[in-house]
Amino acid sequence: MTRLLLCIMLFLTSFEIAAEDAAESSPTAASIYFELDPAFVLNYGNGGDGRLKFLRAELTLRLATQGEVINAVNLHMPAIRHAIIMHLSKQTSQRVNDAAQRETLRAELRDQVRATLAEAGVNEGVEDLLFNAFLVQR
């Protein structure tokens, strides 16, 4: 009888621990998608070959609904757009034409947005940056 009670207690304890772990790993707040309008249209590359190269990118931020990040993005939109434009304009043709490099570029742009907001005192809330469209003219 004592063994049975001990087994039941161990089972219930392990079930409670598993439930707590699952609750900690699941997101508690929803995200929203925030489109950066208008689309980014700019020339890129070093221009060494004498040809103008253009890039058009439509971007969306995935933001946490908690905290002040949504208001901070609205307030600091000029600085965010500037950081994105400056970073995109430095890219080479190889980077913007390769799918794996574009994924790296996407992560770099997300980090640029985070850094811009961190300078304004907002250190959390930008979950991701997504490309809605990415067009290149060489």
N, C-alpha and C positions, 0 to 999 in steps of 0.2 A: 504494500500500500504506500509506504514511504517512497519507494522507487517510482511508483506511478505519479505521485504528487510532484516529485522532483523533476521528472521528465516533462510533465505538463508545465511547470514553472519555467523550465529552460526553454521550452518551445515558445511560450508566450513572450518571454523576454527577448528571444531572437526575432520574433515577429515584430515587436515594438521597435527594436533597433533598425530593422529593415525598413519599416514604415517611416521612421525619422530620417534615414538616409535618402529615401525617395523624395520626401518633402523638401529636403535641403537642395537636391539636385534639380528639381523642377523650377522653372521660372515662376516668380510670384506676381510679376506685373506684365502687362501686355506691352507690345511695341507699336509704334505708329511709323508710317512711312511719310517722309517729308521731301517733296520734290524740290530740287534746286532749279527754279525757273528764273530767267530763261535759260535755254541750253547754252553750253559753252562752245563758242566758235572762235578758233584762234589759229595762228600759224605756229608751226613747231619746227624743231631741228635747228641746225646751225646755218642753213641756207648756203652752204659752201658750193653746191652744184648749180647755183643760179636760178633754181626753180623755187617757187613758193609752194609750201606744203601746208595744207589745212587739215584741221581736226575738228570734228563736231561731236560733243559728248553730252548726253542727257544723263544726269545723275540724281539719285535718290538716297537720302540718309534714312537709316532705320534707327529710331530714337526710343529710349526708354520713356515711359509715360510718367515715371516718378521723378521728382527733383525739378530742377530749374532749367534743364537742358533745352527744352522747346523754346522757352523765352530767350535763352542765351543765343540760340541759333538765329532767331529772328533779329535780335539786337545786333549781333556781330556778323550778319550776312555779308556786308562789304569786305570785311577782313577774310572771311572764309572763301569767298569767291576769288579774292586776290591771291590767296595761298594756292588755290587749285589752279588758277590760270598760270601763275609763275611756275608751278611744278610741271604742268602739262607742256608748257612752251619749251622746256628744256629737254624734252624727250627726243630720241633718235627714231628714224624710220624703222629700224630693226625692232625696237621696243614696242612701238604702237602696232606693228603688223604681226607680231607673234602672240598667239593666244596665251601661252604660259607667261610671257612678259606682261601682257595686259592684266593678268590676274595679280602679278606682283605690283603693277602700277596701281591697281584698284586698292590694294592694301596700303600702299604708300599714301594715296590720297586720303584714305580713312584716317591714317595717322596724322596727316597734315591738318585735317579738320579737328581732330582731338587736340593737337598741339595749339592750334589757334584758340580753341575754347579754354584750354588750360591756362593760357596767358591771361584770359579774362576771369580766371578763378573757377571755372567749371571743369572738373576733372573726370566726371563720369557721365554716362548717358548716351554717347554715340556708340551704338552697337555695331553698325556696319555701314558701308557705302556700296551702292550697287550701280552698275551701268544699265540704263534703260536702252540707250543707243550709243554706238561708238562707230563713227564714220571717219574714214581717212581718205584724203585726196593727195596723191603723190605727184 
